[in-house]
Amino acid sequence: MLADALGQAARATREPRFATEALAWAQQGLALQMADGTNPEKGGFDAGYQMAGVLFALRYLAVCPNQSAPKACAA
């Protein structure tokens, strides 16, 4: 959710600092993901939480599609 919000803020304000922070939050979230692709919620699986994560990821990708150049979402 924070990666999405910061990515959208970067796009709206063209502030590269927000884009860099958005990427950092996205990477932290992905690091928590389990090997089978599950995003854990309090040590278990929650389908609602899983779909919320997918929704925010799609919103993030809409404004920050290029992971190798975080400043691209501020362009």
Beta strands, then each sheet from edge to edge (+ up, - down):
end
